[in-house]
Structure formats: C-alpha cells, structure tokens
Amino acid sequence: MTRWSIGELAKASGLTVRTLHHYDEIGLVVASERTPSGHRRYTPDDVRLLYQVRSLRQLGLSLEEVRSALSRSDSLRPLFEAQLASLTAQAQQLEALRSRLTALLDGHTTEFLLSTLEMMAVHESYFTADQLGDLRSRAAAMGPEAVEALKASWLELVRQLRQHMADDVPPSDPRVAEVVRRWDELGARFTGGDPAIQAAARRSWEENKAAIGKQVGWPADDGLVEYVARARAAR
C-alpha cells in the first residue's frame, strides 16, 4: 500500500509542510504511521481525510468548524446553511462598500472625498454596527442610481419647504403637510422605518447640523427642520 511522506503530501495537496504539521499537532489530520526514525507516513485514509479538510476549508469554515463537521453523524446541512448566511452577509457588506467607493470616486475632488469621509465617520459614531449594516444593506439593495435619485428627490422637497417658509405658509397648511409626508416616506426608504435608527439620525443631526447642512448644500440654521417638526405635530 502506498505511503506518503509529509513533503510528498504537501506537494500533491498544494498545502505547506507547516500546515500539515499544524493539522497533525491539533489532531485534525494525523499521520497514521511513523518510520523507525520517527518520520511521518500518511496512508490513503489519511490522504482522503486531508482532502475533506481542504474542501471544507475552501468553503470558509474555521478549523474548529471543520473538526465539528467531520465528527458529525447527522446532516451537515445546518452547518452549511449557517456558513452560507455568514457569507451572504459578508457579500452584502462588500457590495455596500463597493457602491460607496464607486459613488465617492465618481468625478469628485480629493477635498470633496476627504470631507465626505469625515462626515461618514461622524454619522457612523451614532449608529450601532447592526444599524449600520441595515442601512448599508438597504442602500446596496436599492443600488447607487436609486440612492442618488432619492437624494435628488429629497433636495427637491427641501427646496419646496424652504419656499413655503419664505412665503410664510403656516406649518399646518395642507400643502406643507403633503411635502412633509413625502419627506417622511423618503426617509423611511433609508431607515426602514426603524425608530431606533431614526432616533440615531436625529441625534446625529442635532449635534452636527452645521457640518451636515454644508455637506448637503443648505444652511442648517434656517429653521427648516423645526418647520417640518411643527408640520408633523399639526397633523
């Protein structure tokens, strides 16, 4: 029966000798035989086990998860389903990051990029990791073009509300109520209507309104947000 030295097995499997030593040390893939001088010799069963380990590792499983998978006598489906869910979440996060970088690099200057990154850091300090994940996943699902369209729609609502303010239209006026309703609908597209995310966004605004106003292109001290709040209260 064929036996493989650790060097021969490393070359055949594409793994390093160091990796095979580690697998042996932790009891994951142990050479079944030793020569009189103490050198490892791997049997065909050892090689089959090693290739199972390598295949599971290529699916993204940790060494402990691989050990658990190999020791299971029941279905591996729950383990693979959990791994798939984890990889799906990672893929969504990567896609959200890719979309953000694409939007940042879309024809903007270095000064603009640095300013935007600074504001991103400010905003993110107000949200939990789960909330940021939800926001980014929602934006990624919409896609960059849809996000930009929503931003444009929101700026148009800002323009309309500022015009109503300039015309001294009371916040209780039905015209104002309609614009504020659309304002809230757009906001819900980003926040998912989550009260905790909405509260975090309000805190971010209250404590950074000057910087945010500059970023979006309208003065934060013009009373617009207060006008919107009074319109909501009048409904």
Secondary structure, 3 states (H helix, E strand, C coil): CCCECHHHHHHHHCCCHHHHHHHHHCCCCCCCEECCCCCEEECHHHHHHHHHHHHHHHCCCCHHHHHHHHHCCCCCHHHHHHHHHHHHHHHHHHHHHHHHHHHHHCCCCHHHHHHHHHHHHHHHCCCCHHHHHHHHHHHHHHCHHHHHHHHHHHHHHHHHHHHHHHCCCCCCCHHHHHHHHHHHHHHHHHHCCCHHHHHHHHHHHHHHHHHHHHHHCCCCCCCHHHHHHHHHHHC
